[in-house]
C-alpha cells in the first residue's frame, strides 16, 4: 500500500508539472525574433494564410510546436522552424504569445447568418456539433483541454485547417475530434464558420 501511494504521488507530481508548467515571457519574446517574419512582433500576422498567435492558449501553442518538431503535424516551414527548439523554448514562446492581445477581425456580412448558426447550434441534421461547445461562445477556447482560441483568427487560415482535417492532411487533433466533425461539413459551411469566427472578439 505504501509503495502504491508513493508511486501515485510521483505520477501526480510529474503530471501536474506538465499541466501547469509556465514559460518565461521575456525569454519567449527574445526567442520570437525567429518568428516575426511571418507572425509579426506581437503575434498578429498580417498575411491571412499565417495564423495569429497573439492571445492563443499557451498549452495549445506548446502542443503544436511539439507536434511540428515530431512531425505529428506537417508543414514544411514550421517543421523546420521547430526542429531546433527545446522544451523550454516552446514553453517560453507559448507564454509570450499567450500574453499578447489579439487584433480584432471582421466577418463577411453575407456569411454571418450561416456561420453563427453553426457556431452556436451546430448542424443537427448532419450531426455537426456546435463550435461553441469546445471553443466557447466567444471563441476563447478551452486552455485545460488545449482547445485553441479561434476568436479573430484569419478566416483563410481557419478554413484551410478545417479542410486539412477533412482530408486527414492534418490529423493531430485529440481523439480525431475535428476530423470527425468536418467530415460532415461542406465547403460553404466551412467558409461560413471561418468567417464568423474571424469576427468574434473577446
Order of alpha helices (4+ residues) and beta strands (2+ residues): alpha-alpha-alpha-alpha-alpha-alpha-alpha-alpha-alpha-alpha-alpha
